[in-house]
């Protein structure tokens, strides 16, 4: 059994044709279609105002994308600091929840959106201000000065 391809279809545009010019154009990085990257916001230390459901949902989406710890204050006054690793957006706040790994250990917690009174981005974002390009530049600078400090391992917290 063979896998069907668009080139095998007689009615497909360019069916049966493949030239070196086509191959060159499709692998030239300057000619490839590139989607814009997602801009990272500097939200470390931010305490969003959660005045309504839309603001709560938006803040929790940002907390899910955040790479540091957050502090959730529940309506009963309980504060939980940790890393949000999962969330489910239900139709109601009571059916929507976040899952958090508490900083002080213990098991994973599941907290309904309806139980959250406040949110603060309290932990350091370990990737803030870092990019692949900056890492490669730093790597080559280390390599040029002797190479011993140059490594393919990620930098430790600075």
Secondary structure, DSSP 8 states (H G I E B T S, - for coil): -----GGG-TTSTTTT---HHHHHHHH-TTTS-----------TT------SHHHHHHHHHHHHH-SS-EEEEETTS-EEEEEEEEEE--SSGGG-EEEEEETT-S-EEEEEGGGEEEEE--S--TTTT--HHHHHHHHHHHHHTTSSS--SS-----
